[in-house]
Amino acid sequence: MALFTSRKQQKDIKVTFSNGLLHVETDGKTQAYPLDWYPQLLNATDEERADWTLTNNGIHFNKLNIDFSL
């Protein structure tokens, strides 16, 4: 008999962009990052920014091939 079990928990993450910032909301907390730090995201289209997936380490913007660590 196992002493404990663990399951990978799904995080609910919301990613938005406004006023030159990347907003990442997780667990009810929002963090904002200047897009100046990420020139590819700054110059990306809305379509490119919207195409992202959650990874074990953070967010991967698929069309831009950018990883953003959380």
Secondary structure, DSSP 8 states (H G I E B T S, - for coil): --S---------EEEEEETTEEEEEETTEEEEEEGGG-HHHHT--HHHHH-EEE-SSEEEETTTTEEEE-
